Amino acid sequence: MLFDIHLGSELQTQAEYHAAKEILENDQKAPQGRCTLGRSLPKPGPSMESVVEREKCRQCSLIEQHNRLRFAVRAKESQQLEMEPDMKVLELDSILDDDEQHYDQRVRQLENSLEKMTIKITEAERIQKTYLRVCDHLHREVCEMPMALDQLQNSVVDGQSELGKVVHMSYTAVAAVDCTKSQLVHVERQLMVECRMMEKELTERRGAKEKEVEGRLEREREGERRSSRVAQKLKEQGWRGSSTREGLAEDTSPIRAQQTIAAPITTQSVFKLVEDIDALREALSCTDLQELETQLASQKATREQLHTQITQCEELVRKSMETLATLELQYAQLKFSAGPGSDRTLPGSWGIWMPPRS
C-alpha cells in the first residue's frame, strides 16, 4: 500500500516536472521564435492600452504559474516530511528483515525525488527572476513611450509648418511669374507699335528726300539745257570781239562748270540717290534716329532683364515644387510609418490645410 502511494506521488511529481519544463522551454524559445517584447511594442496594430492589458494578463498568468509551482513545492516538502517516518519505518523494516537491496532501491528513489524537487525549486526561482526582469523592462518602455510620442508629434508639426511656408513661397513665385509674363507681353506690344511708327516716319522722310533729290536732278537738267543753248548762241555769234568773248566766257564759266559736274551725275543718278539717302540717315542720326536707337537698346535691355527674371522665377518655382514634393513624401512616410503612435490622431486632422500635389 505504501509502495502504491509512493508510485502515485512519483507519477504526479514527474507530470508537474514535465509541465514546469515545458513552461520554461516556451519562455526560453519566445525571444528566438518571434520578436522580443521590446521590439514588438512599436509595431503597428493594437494600441498601447491593449499591449499593457495583454502584458498584465501575461503577468497574472506567470504569477499564477509561479504560485502553483510554489504550492507544489510546499506540498512536496510537506509530503517529504510526511514520508520521513515511513522512511524510518522502512529502514527499520529493512534492518529487521535484512533486505538491503530493497533499502538501497528506496534510498535511490528518495534521492531522485529530492533531486527532482531541487530542480523544480531552481526552475521556479528562475521563472520568478524572469518575471521580475520582464516587469522592469515593461515599466521602462511604458515610461519612455510618451516622450517618443511627443518627439514624433513635434517633428510632424515642424514638417507641416515648413510645408506651409513652401506652399506660400510657391504661390508667390507663380504670381510673380504671371505678372512678369504679362509685363513682357505689354512691353513687346508697345515695342511693336513704336517700331511700326518709326518705320512709317522713316518711310515718309525717305519719300520726302527722294522728292527733294528728284527736284535737284530736274534743276540740274534745266541748267544743262540752258548751257547747251548758250553754247549754240556762242557758235552762231563767233564773229564777236575778244572782249565780248572774255565777258561771255566769264559769264558762262559757272554754267560750264555746272555742266561738267552735272554730266557724270546724270549717268550715275542711281548711285547718287543711294548716297543722298545715306547722307539723310547720317544727317538725322543726331536727332530722331539716335533717340530711336537709344530707345530700342533700352527696350532690348529691359526685355533681357525680364527674361532673366522669368528664368529666376521659374527656377524658384521648380525648387519650391521639389521641396514641396519632398515634404509631402516625408509627411506620407510619417503618416503611414509603423510607430507607437499609429493609433493616435494623425497631424493631418489638426485643422491644417494640405494643398493637393500637382
C-alpha positions as YAML, in Angstrom:
chain: A
units: angstrom
residues:
- id: 1
  name: MET
  ca: [0.00, 0.00, 0.00]
- id: 2
  name: LEU
  ca: [2.82, 2.38, 0.87]
- id: 3
  name: PHE
  ca: [4.57, 1.49, -2.38]
- id: 4
  name: ASP
  ca: [1.42, 2.35, -4.40]
- id: 5
  name: ILE
  ca: [1.16, 5.72, -2.66]
- id: 6
  name: HIS
  ca: [4.81, 6.39, -3.36]
- id: 7
  name: LEU
  ca: [4.38, 5.36, -7.03]
- id: 8
  name: GLY
  ca: [1.40, 7.70, -7.44]
- id: 9
  name: SER
  ca: [3.32, 10.56, -5.89]
- id: 10
  name: GLU
  ca: [6.23, 9.85, -8.22]
- id: 11
  name: LEU
  ca: [3.95, 9.97, -11.28]
- id: 12
  name: GLN
  ca: [2.42, 13.25, -10.09]
- id: 13
  name: THR
  ca: [5.90, 14.66, -9.48]
- id: 14
  name: GLN
  ca: [7.03, 13.66, -12.98]
- id: 15
  name: ALA
  ca: [3.91, 15.24, -14.54]
- id: 16
  name: GLU
  ca: [4.50, 18.50, -12.65]
- id: 17
  name: TYR
  ca: [8.18, 18.43, -13.62]
- id: 18
  name: HIS
  ca: [7.32, 18.00, -17.32]
- id: 19
  name: ALA
  ca: [4.75, 20.83, -17.12]
- id: 20
  name: ALA
  ca: [7.27, 23.19, -15.49]
- id: 21
  name: LYS
  ca: [9.93, 22.20, -18.01]
- id: 22
  name: GLU
  ca: [7.54, 22.88, -20.90]
- id: 23
  name: ILE
  ca: [6.71, 26.33, -19.47]
- id: 24
  name: LEU
  ca: [10.41, 27.16, -19.14]
- id: 25
  name: GLU
  ca: [11.16, 25.94, -22.67]
- id: 26
  name: ASN
  ca: [8.34, 28.07, -24.08]
- id: 27
  name: ASP
  ca: [9.61, 31.08, -22.12]
- id: 28
  name: GLN
  ca: [13.16, 30.48, -23.42]
- id: 29
  name: LYS
  ca: [12.03, 29.92, -27.03]
- id: 30
  name: ALA
  ca: [9.89, 33.07, -27.13]
- id: 31
  name: PRO
  ca: [12.76, 35.51, -27.89]
- id: 32
  name: GLN
  ca: [14.10, 33.14, -30.61]
- id: 33
  name: GLY
  ca: [10.93, 32.17, -32.46]
- id: 34
  name: ARG
  ca: [9.37, 35.62, -32.59]
- id: 35
  name: CYS
  ca: [10.31, 39.23, -31.97]
- id: 36
  name: THR
  ca: [11.21, 40.32, -28.45]
- id: 37
  name: LEU
  ca: [8.81, 42.25, -26.33]
- id: 38
  name: GLY
  ca: [10.78, 45.48, -26.74]
- id: 39
  name: ARG
  ca: [10.71, 45.14, -30.50]
- id: 40
  name: SER
  ca: [7.10, 44.10, -30.77]
- id: 41
  name: LEU
  ca: [5.78, 47.13, -28.90]
- id: 42
  name: PRO
  ca: [6.48, 49.84, -31.55]
- id: 43
  name: LYS
  ca: [4.89, 47.78, -34.34]
- id: 44
  name: PRO
  ca: [1.54, 48.87, -35.69]
- id: 45
  name: GLY
  ca: [-1.56, 47.01, -34.67]
- id: 46
  name: PRO
  ca: [-3.01, 47.07, -31.16]
- id: 47
  name: SER
  ca: [-2.83, 50.26, -29.15]
- id: 48
  name: MET
  ca: [-0.64, 50.90, -26.15]
- id: 49
  name: GLU
  ca: [-3.55, 50.22, -23.76]
- id: 50
  name: SER
  ca: [-4.19, 46.81, -25.36]
- id: 51
  name: VAL
  ca: [-0.48, 45.95, -25.16]
- id: 52
  name: VAL
  ca: [-0.35, 46.93, -21.49]
- id: 53
  name: GLU
  ca: [-3.53, 44.93, -20.83]
- id: 54
  name: ARG
  ca: [-2.07, 41.91, -22.63]
- id: 55
  name: GLU
  ca: [1.16, 42.15, -20.62]
- id: 56
  name: LYS
  ca: [-0.86, 42.47, -17.43]
- id: 57
  name: CYS
  ca: [-2.71, 39.27, -18.38]
- id: 58
  name: ARG
  ca: [0.60, 37.59, -19.07]
- id: 59
  name: GLN
  ca: [1.93, 38.85, -15.76]
- id: 60
  name: CYS
  ca: [-1.10, 37.42, -13.98]
- id: 61
  name: SER
  ca: [-0.65, 34.08, -15.73]
- id: 62
  name: LEU
  ca: [3.03, 33.98, -14.78]
- id: 63
  name: ILE
  ca: [2.14, 34.84, -11.18]
- id: 64
  name: GLU
  ca: [-0.42, 32.05, -11.16]
- id: 65
  name: GLN
  ca: [2.10, 29.59, -12.58]
- id: 66
  name: HIS
  ca: [4.67, 30.72, -10.03]
- id: 67
  name: ASN
  ca: [2.16, 30.34, -7.20]
- id: 68
  name: ARG
  ca: [1.14, 26.90, -8.43]
- id: 69
  name: LEU
  ca: [4.78, 25.82, -8.59]
- id: 70
  name: ARG
  ca: [5.47, 27.18, -5.11]
- id: 71
  name: PHE
  ca: [2.36, 25.45, -3.82]
- id: 72
  name: ALA
  ca: [3.52, 22.22, -5.46]
- id: 73
  name: VAL
  ca: [6.98, 22.64, -3.92]
- id: 74
  name: ARG
  ca: [5.45, 23.19, -0.50]
- id: 75
  name: ALA
  ca: [3.20, 20.19, -0.99]
- id: 76
  name: LYS
  ca: [6.20, 18.10, -1.97]
- id: 77
  name: GLU
  ca: [8.14, 19.36, 1.02]
- id: 78
  name: SER
  ca: [5.24, 18.51, 3.33]
- id: 79
  name: GLN
  ca: [4.90, 15.16, 1.59]
- id: 80
  name: GLN
  ca: [8.60, 14.60, 2.08]
- id: 81
  name: LEU
  ca: [8.26, 15.44, 5.77]
- id: 82
  name: GLU
  ca: [5.33, 13.07, 5.99]
- id: 83
  name: MET
  ca: [7.31, 10.35, 4.25]
- id: 84
  name: GLU
  ca: [10.26, 10.63, 6.63]
- id: 85
  name: PRO
  ca: [8.56, 8.46, 9.32]
- id: 86
  name: ASP
  ca: [7.70, 5.95, 6.62]
- id: 87
  name: MET
  ca: [11.31, 6.00, 5.54]
- id: 88
  name: LYS
  ca: [12.40, 5.41, 9.08]
- id: 89
  name: VAL
  ca: [9.89, 2.58, 9.37]
- id: 90
  name: LEU
  ca: [11.16, 1.16, 6.09]
- id: 91
  name: GLU
  ca: [14.69, 1.48, 7.35]
- id: 92
  name: LEU
  ca: [13.74, -0.39, 10.49]
- id: 93
  name: ASP
  ca: [11.86, -2.96, 8.43]
- id: 94
  name: SER
  ca: [14.78, -3.37, 6.12]
- id: 95
  name: ILE
  ca: [17.12, -3.74, 9.08]
- id: 96
  name: LEU
  ca: [14.80, -6.18, 10.70]
- id: 97
  name: ASP
  ca: [14.14, -8.07, 7.50]
- id: 98
  name: ASP
  ca: [17.74, -7.75, 6.45]
- id: 99
  name: ASP
  ca: [16.61, -6.62, 2.96]
- id: 100
  name: GLU
  ca: [19.45, -4.30, 1.95]
- id: 101
  name: GLN
  ca: [18.59, -4.37, -1.75]
- id: 102
  name: HIS
  ca: [15.11, -3.00, -1.14]
- id: 103
  name: TYR
  ca: [16.54, -0.40, 1.21]
- id: 104
  name: ASP
  ca: [19.05, 0.79, -1.37]
- id: 105
  name: GLN
  ca: [16.36, 0.99, -4.05]
- id: 106
  name: ARG
  ca: [14.14, 3.05, -1.80]
- id: 107
  name: VAL
  ca: [17.00, 5.34, -0.93]
- id: 108
  name: ARG
  ca: [17.74, 5.88, -4.60]
- id: 109
  name: GLN
  ca: [14.10, 6.67, -5.27]
- id: 110
  name: LEU
  ca: [14.06, 9.20, -2.46]
- id: 111
  name: GLU
  ca: [17.28, 10.76, -3.72]
- id: 112
  name: ASN
  ca: [15.80, 11.02, -7.20]
- id: 113
  name: SER
  ca: [12.70, 12.64, -5.76]
- id: 114
  name: LEU
  ca: [14.86, 15.08, -3.82]
- id: 115
  name: GLU
  ca: [16.85, 15.97, -6.95]
- id: 116
  name: LYS
  ca: [13.65, 16.49, -8.92]
- id: 117
  name: MET
  ca: [12.28, 18.76, -6.23]
- id: 118
  name: THR
  ca: [15.55, 20.70, -6.21]
- id: 119
  name: ILE
  ca: [15.31, 21.12, -9.99]
- id: 120
  name: LYS
  ca: [11.74, 22.32, -9.69]
- id: 121
  name: ILE
  ca: [12.68, 24.81, -7.00]
- id: 122
  name: THR
  ca: [15.56, 26.11, -9.16]
- id: 123
  name: GLU
  ca: [13.27, 26.44, -12.17]
- id: 124
  name: ALA
  ca: [10.66, 28.24, -10.08]
- id: 125
  name: GLU
  ca: [13.29, 30.72, -8.88]
- id: 126
  name: ARG
  ca: [14.39, 31.22, -12.48]
- id: 127
  name: ILE
  ca: [10.79, 31.87, -13.53]
- id: 128
  name: GLN
  ca: [10.43, 34.42, -10.74]
- id: 129
  name: LYS
  ca: [13.62, 36.25, -11.81]
- id: 130
  name: THR
  ca: [12.45, 36.27, -15.45]
- id: 131
  name: TYR
  ca: [9.11, 37.66, -14.37]
- id: 132
  name: LEU
  ca: [10.80, 40.46, -12.42]
- id: 133
  name: ARG
  ca: [13.01, 41.34, -15.39]
- id: 134
  name: VAL
  ca: [10.00, 41.43, -17.74]
- id: 135
  name: CYS
  ca: [8.12, 43.71, -15.34]
- id: 136
  name: ASP
  ca: [11.10, 46.06, -15.09]
- id: 137
  name: HIS
  ca: [11.50, 46.17, -18.87]
- id: 138
  name: LEU
  ca: [7.79, 46.85, -19.40]
- id: 139
  name: HIS
  ca: [7.87, 49.64, -16.84]
- id: 140
  name: ARG
  ca: [10.83, 51.32, -18.56]
- id: 141
  name: GLU
  ca: [9.23, 51.09, -22.02]
- id: 142
  name: VAL
  ca: [5.92, 52.46, -20.76]
- id: 143
  name: CYS
  ca: [7.77, 55.43, -19.23]
- id: 144
  name: GLU
  ca: [9.66, 56.11, -22.49]
- id: 145
  name: MET
  ca: [6.62, 55.91, -24.79]
- id: 146
  name: PRO
  ca: [5.14, 59.40, -24.03]
- id: 147
  name: MET
  ca: [8.50, 61.07, -24.71]
- id: 148
  name: ALA
  ca: [8.85, 59.29, -28.07]
- id: 149
  name: LEU
  ca: [5.28, 60.24, -29.00]
- id: 150
  name: ASP
  ca: [5.93, 63.90, -28.13]
- id: 151
  name: GLN
  ca: [9.08, 63.92, -30.28]
- id: 152
  name: LEU
  ca: [7.21, 62.45, -33.25]
- id: 153
  name: GLN
  ca: [4.38, 64.96, -32.86]
- id: 154
  name: ASN
  ca: [6.85, 67.87, -32.72]
- id: 155
  name: SER
  ca: [8.64, 66.65, -35.85]
- id: 156
  name: VAL
  ca: [5.32, 66.32, -37.70]
- id: 157
  name: VAL
  ca: [4.26, 69.84, -36.65]
- id: 158
  name: ASP
  ca: [7.61, 71.26, -37.81]
- id: 159
  name: GLY
  ca: [7.27, 69.48, -41.15]
- id: 160
  name: GLN
  ca: [3.76, 70.86, -41.62]
- id: 161
  name: SER
  ca: [4.92, 74.42, -40.84]
- id: 162
  name: GLU
  ca: [7.76, 74.11, -43.36]
- id: 163
  name: LEU
  ca: [5.32, 72.70, -45.90]
- id: 164
  name: GLY
  ca: [3.00, 75.69, -45.42]
- id: 165
  name: LYS
  ca: [5.90, 78.11, -45.91]
- id: 166
  name: VAL
  ca: [6.98, 76.34, -49.10]
- id: 167
  name: VAL
  ca: [3.40, 76.38, -50.43]
- id: 168
  name: HIS
  ca: [3.17, 80.13, -49.75]
- id: 169
  name: MET
  ca: [6.52, 80.71, -51.48]
- id: 170
  name: SER
  ca: [5.43, 78.65, -54.49]
- id: 171
  name: TYR
  ca: [2.17, 80.60, -54.82]
- id: 172
  name: THR
  ca: [4.08, 83.90, -54.55]
- id: 173
  name: ALA
  ca: [6.57, 82.75, -57.19]
- id: 174
  name: VAL
  ca: [3.78, 81.66, -59.56]
- id: 175
  name: ALA
  ca: [2.06, 85.04, -59.13]
- id: 176
  name: ALA
  ca: [5.36, 86.83, -59.81]
- id: 177
  name: VAL
  ca: [5.90, 84.74, -62.96]
- id: 178
  name: ASP
  ca: [2.40, 85.54, -64.23]
- id: 179
  name: CYS
  ca: [2.89, 89.26, -63.54]
- id: 180
  name: THR
  ca: [6.28, 89.24, -65.28]
- id: 181
  name: LYS
  ca: [4.84, 87.45, -68.30]
- id: 182
  name: SER
  ca: [2.03, 89.99, -68.59]
- id: 183
  name: GLN
  ca: [4.53, 92.84, -68.34]
- id: 184
  name: LEU
  ca: [6.69, 91.22, -71.01]
- id: 185
  name: VAL
  ca: [3.72, 90.85, -73.36]
- id: 186
  name: HIS
  ca: [2.76, 94.51, -72.76]
- id: 187
  name: VAL
  ca: [6.34, 95.66, -73.46]
- id: 188
  name: GLU
  ca: [6.50, 93.55, -76.63]
- id: 189
  name: ARG
  ca: [3.25, 95.04, -77.91]
- id: 190
  name: GLN
  ca: [4.42, 98.56, -77.10]
- id: 191
  name: LEU
  ca: [7.72, 97.86, -78.85]
- id: 192
  name: MET
  ca: [5.93, 96.59, -81.96]
- id: 193
  name: VAL
  ca: [3.74, 99.72, -82.07]
- id: 194
  name: GLU
  ca: [6.75, 102.01, -81.71]
- id: 195
  name: CYS
  ca: [8.66, 100.08, -84.40]
- id: 196
  name: ARG
  ca: [5.73, 100.49, -86.78]
- id: 197
  name: MET
  ca: [5.52, 104.21, -86.06]
- id: 198
  name: MET
  ca: [9.27, 104.62, -86.59]
- id: 199
  name: GLU
  ca: [9.16, 102.66, -89.84]
- id: 200
  name: LYS
  ca: [6.29, 104.86, -91.02]
- id: 201
  name: GLU
  ca: [8.19, 108.04, -90.12]
- id: 202
  name: LEU
  ca: [11.34, 106.74, -91.83]
- id: 203
  name: THR
  ca: [9.33, 105.91, -94.96]
- id: 204
  name: GLU
  ca: [7.82, 109.41, -95.03]
- id: 205
  name: ARG
  ca: [11.24, 111.03, -94.66]
- id: 206
  name: ARG
  ca: [12.67, 108.77, -97.33]
- id: 207
  name: GLY
  ca: [9.87, 109.81, -99.71]
- id: 208
  name: ALA
  ca: [10.49, 113.49, -98.93]
- id: 209
  name: LYS
  ca: [14.21, 113.01, -99.55]
- id: 210
  name: GLU
  ca: [13.52, 111.24, -102.85]
- id: 211
  name: LYS
  ca: [11.27, 114.12, -103.92]
- id: 212
  name: GLU
  ca: [13.99, 116.60, -102.97]
- id: 213
  name: VAL
  ca: [16.59, 114.62, -104.96]
- id: 214
  name: GLU
  ca: [14.28, 114.45, -107.97]
- id: 215
  name: GLY
  ca: [13.77, 118.25, -107.82]
- id: 216
  name: ARG
  ca: [17.52, 118.77, -107.63]
- id: 217
  name: LEU
  ca: [18.07, 116.49, -110.62]
- id: 218
  name: GLU
  ca: [15.36, 118.37, -112.53]
- id: 219
  name: ARG
  ca: [17.04, 121.70, -111.78]
- id: 220
  name: GLU
  ca: [20.38, 120.28, -112.92]
- id: 221
  name: ARG
  ca: [18.83, 119.09, -116.20]
- id: 222
  name: GLU
  ca: [17.29, 122.53, -116.72]
- id: 223
  name: GLY
  ca: [20.71, 124.15, -116.16]
- id: 224
  name: GLU
  ca: [22.26, 121.71, -118.63]
- id: 225
  name: ARG
  ca: [19.69, 122.63, -121.28]
- id: 226
  name: ARG
  ca: [20.34, 126.31, -120.69]
- id: 227
  name: SER
  ca: [24.10, 125.82, -121.00]
- id: 228
  name: SER
  ca: [23.65, 123.96, -124.30]
- id: 229
  name: ARG
  ca: [21.52, 126.82, -125.64]
- id: 230
  name: VAL
  ca: [24.15, 129.36, -124.61]
- id: 231
  name: ALA
  ca: [26.84, 127.29, -126.35]
- id: 232
  name: GLN
  ca: [24.81, 127.27, -129.59]
- id: 233
  name: LYS
  ca: [24.37, 131.02, -129.40]
- id: 234
  name: LEU
  ca: [28.10, 131.42, -128.91]
- id: 235
  name: LYS
  ca: [28.81, 129.36, -132.03]
- id: 236
  name: GLU
  ca: [26.38, 131.48, -134.11]
- id: 237
  name: GLN
  ca: [27.93, 134.72, -132.85]
- id: 238
  name: GLY
  ca: [31.54, 133.65, -133.20]
- id: 239
  name: TRP
  ca: [32.44, 136.88, -135.05]
- id: 240
  name: ARG
  ca: [32.21, 139.00, -131.91]
- id: 241
  name: GLY
  ca: [35.32, 140.52, -130.45]
- id: 242
  name: SER
  ca: [37.67, 139.14, -127.87]
- id: 243
  name: SER
  ca: [36.38, 141.47, -125.18]
- id: 244
  name: THR
  ca: [32.90, 140.24, -125.71]
- id: 245
  name: ARG
  ca: [34.21, 136.66, -125.73]
- id: 246
  name: GLU
  ca: [36.05, 137.21, -122.47]
- id: 247
  name: GLY
  ca: [32.96, 138.68, -120.83]
- id: 248
  name: LEU
  ca: [30.85, 135.89, -122.17]
- id: 249
  name: ALA
  ca: [33.42, 133.38, -121.03]
- id: 250
  name: GLU
  ca: [33.32, 134.91, -117.57]
- id: 251
  name: ASP
  ca: [29.52, 134.80, -117.62]
- id: 252
  name: THR
  ca: [29.32, 131.22, -118.84]
- id: 253
  name: SER
  ca: [32.19, 129.78, -116.77]
- id: 254
  name: PRO
  ca: [29.91, 128.79, -113.84]
- id: 255
  name: ILE
  ca: [27.47, 127.24, -116.31]
- id: 256
  name: ARG
  ca: [30.23, 125.15, -117.88]
- id: 257
  name: ALA
  ca: [31.49, 124.06, -114.51]
- id: 258
  name: GLN
  ca: [27.95, 123.08, -113.63]
- id: 259
  name: GLN
  ca: [27.70, 121.22, -116.94]
- id: 260
  name: THR
  ca: [30.94, 119.32, -116.30]
- id: 261
  name: ILE
  ca: [29.67, 118.34, -112.86]
- id: 262
  name: ALA
  ca: [26.14, 117.51, -113.99]
- id: 263
  name: ALA
  ca: [27.26, 115.18, -116.77]
- id: 264
  name: PRO
  ca: [28.54, 112.36, -114.50]
- id: 265
  name: ILE
  ca: [25.61, 112.94, -112.15]
- id: 266
  name: THR
  ca: [23.19, 112.19, -114.93]
- id: 267
  name: THR
  ca: [24.96, 108.95, -115.77]
- id: 268
  name: GLN
  ca: [25.15, 107.82, -112.16]
- id: 269
  name: SER
  ca: [21.80, 109.02, -110.86]
- id: 270
  name: VAL
  ca: [21.04, 105.77, -109.08]
- id: 271
  name: PHE
  ca: [24.26, 105.82, -107.07]
- id: 272
  name: LYS
  ca: [23.67, 109.48, -106.33]
- id: 273
  name: LEU
  ca: [20.23, 108.64, -104.95]
- id: 274
  name: VAL
  ca: [21.69, 105.96, -102.65]
- id: 275
  name: GLU
  ca: [24.36, 108.37, -101.44]
- id: 276
  name: ASP
  ca: [21.72, 111.01, -100.76]
- id: 277
  name: ILE
  ca: [19.69, 108.53, -98.71]
- id: 278
  name: ASP
  ca: [22.78, 107.58, -96.69]
- id: 279
  name: ALA
  ca: [23.55, 111.25, -96.21]
- id: 280
  name: LEU
  ca: [19.99, 111.73, -94.98]
- id: 281
  name: ARG
  ca: [20.41, 108.95, -92.42]
- id: 282
  name: GLU
  ca: [23.71, 110.42, -91.28]
- id: 283
  name: ALA
  ca: [22.12, 113.85, -91.03]
- id: 284
  name: LEU
  ca: [19.24, 112.51, -88.90]
- id: 285
  name: SER
  ca: [21.39, 110.29, -86.69]
- id: 286
  name: CYS
  ca: [21.82, 113.01, -84.10]
- id: 287
  name: THR
  ca: [18.07, 113.70, -83.72]
- id: 288
  name: ASP
  ca: [15.20, 111.21, -84.07]
- id: 289
  name: LEU
  ca: [17.16, 108.17, -85.21]
- id: 290
  name: GLN
  ca: [19.56, 108.44, -82.27]
- id: 291
  name: GLU
  ca: [16.65, 108.59, -79.87]
- id: 292
  name: LEU
  ca: [15.10, 105.62, -81.67]
- id: 293
  name: GLU
  ca: [18.32, 103.64, -81.37]
- id: 294
  name: THR
  ca: [18.62, 104.52, -77.67]
- id: 295
  name: GLN
  ca: [15.03, 103.52, -77.03]
- id: 296
  name: LEU
  ca: [15.47, 100.25, -78.92]
- id: 297
  name: ALA
  ca: [18.62, 99.47, -76.92]
- id: 298
  name: SER
  ca: [16.86, 100.25, -73.63]
- id: 299
  name: GLN
  ca: [13.88, 98.12, -74.62]
- id: 300
  name: LYS
  ca: [16.19, 95.29, -75.58]
- id: 301
  name: ALA
  ca: [17.93, 95.53, -72.20]
- id: 302
  name: THR
  ca: [14.54, 95.61, -70.46]
- id: 303
  name: ARG
  ca: [13.43, 92.56, -72.38]
- id: 304
  name: GLU
  ca: [16.59, 90.66, -71.46]
- id: 305
  name: GLN
  ca: [16.13, 91.65, -67.83]
- id: 306
  name: LEU
  ca: [12.52, 90.42, -67.89]
- id: 307
  name: HIS
  ca: [13.64, 87.14, -69.46]
- id: 308
  name: THR
  ca: [16.23, 86.78, -66.70]
- id: 309
  name: GLN
  ca: [13.59, 87.45, -64.05]
- id: 310
  name: ILE
  ca: [11.28, 84.88, -65.64]
- id: 311
  name: THR
  ca: [14.10, 82.32, -65.64]
- id: 312
  name: GLN
  ca: [14.86, 83.03, -61.99]
- id: 313
  name: CYS
  ca: [11.20, 82.80, -61.04]
- id: 314
  name: GLU
  ca: [10.82, 79.51, -62.91]
- id: 315
  name: GLU
  ca: [13.90, 78.16, -61.15]
- id: 316
  name: LEU
  ca: [12.48, 79.27, -57.81]
- id: 317
  name: VAL
  ca: [9.15, 77.63, -58.63]
- id: 318
  name: ARG
  ca: [10.93, 74.41, -59.61]
- id: 319
  name: LYS
  ca: [12.93, 74.36, -56.38]
- id: 320
  name: SER
  ca: [9.80, 75.13, -54.39]
- id: 321
  name: MET
  ca: [7.91, 72.29, -56.08]
- id: 322
  name: GLU
  ca: [10.81, 69.91, -55.39]
- id: 323
  name: THR
  ca: [10.87, 70.96, -51.74]
- id: 324
  name: LEU
  ca: [7.08, 70.60, -51.60]
- id: 325
  name: ALA
  ca: [7.27, 67.09, -53.08]
- id: 326
  name: THR
  ca: [10.00, 66.13, -50.57]
- id: 327
  name: LEU
  ca: [7.97, 67.43, -47.63]
- id: 328
  name: GLU
  ca: [4.84, 65.65, -48.88]
- id: 329
  name: LEU
  ca: [6.83, 62.41, -49.15]
- id: 330
  name: GLN
  ca: [8.14, 62.87, -45.61]
- id: 331
  name: TYR
  ca: [4.62, 63.62, -44.42]
- id: 332
  name: ALA
  ca: [3.30, 60.47, -46.11]
- id: 333
  name: GLN
  ca: [6.10, 58.40, -44.56]
- id: 334
  name: LEU
  ca: [5.35, 59.82, -41.12]
- id: 335
  name: LYS
  ca: [1.64, 59.29, -41.66]
- id: 336
  name: PHE
  ca: [1.84, 55.64, -42.74]
- id: 337
  name: SER
  ca: [5.00, 54.56, -40.88]
- id: 338
  name: ALA
  ca: [4.86, 51.91, -38.16]
- id: 339
  name: GLY
  ca: [5.23, 53.62, -34.78]
- id: 340
  name: PRO
  ca: [3.90, 53.53, -31.22]
- id: 341
  name: GLY
  ca: [1.58, 56.45, -32.00]
- id: 342
  name: SER
  ca: [-0.13, 54.88, -35.02]
- id: 343
  name: ASP
  ca: [-3.46, 54.61, -33.23]
- id: 344
  name: ARG
  ca: [-3.50, 58.28, -32.22]
- id: 345
  name: THR
  ca: [-4.93, 61.19, -34.17]
- id: 346
  name: LEU
  ca: [-2.76, 61.97, -37.20]
- id: 347
  name: PRO
  ca: [-1.37, 65.52, -37.62]
- id: 348
  name: GLY
  ca: [-3.19, 65.89, -40.91]
- id: 349
  name: SER
  ca: [-6.51, 66.14, -39.00]
- id: 350
  name: TRP
  ca: [-5.44, 69.01, -36.72]
- id: 351
  name: GLY
  ca: [-7.04, 71.71, -38.90]
- id: 352
  name: ILE
  ca: [-4.00, 72.45, -41.09]
- id: 353
  name: TRP
  ca: [-4.84, 72.78, -44.78]
- id: 354
  name: MET
  ca: [-2.78, 70.47, -47.01]
- id: 355
  name: PRO
  ca: [-2.66, 71.56, -50.70]
- id: 356
  name: PRO
  ca: [-3.08, 68.94, -53.43]
- id: 357
  name: ARG
  ca: [0.10, 67.77, -55.02]
- id: 358
  name: SER
  ca: [0.50, 68.83, -58.66]
...
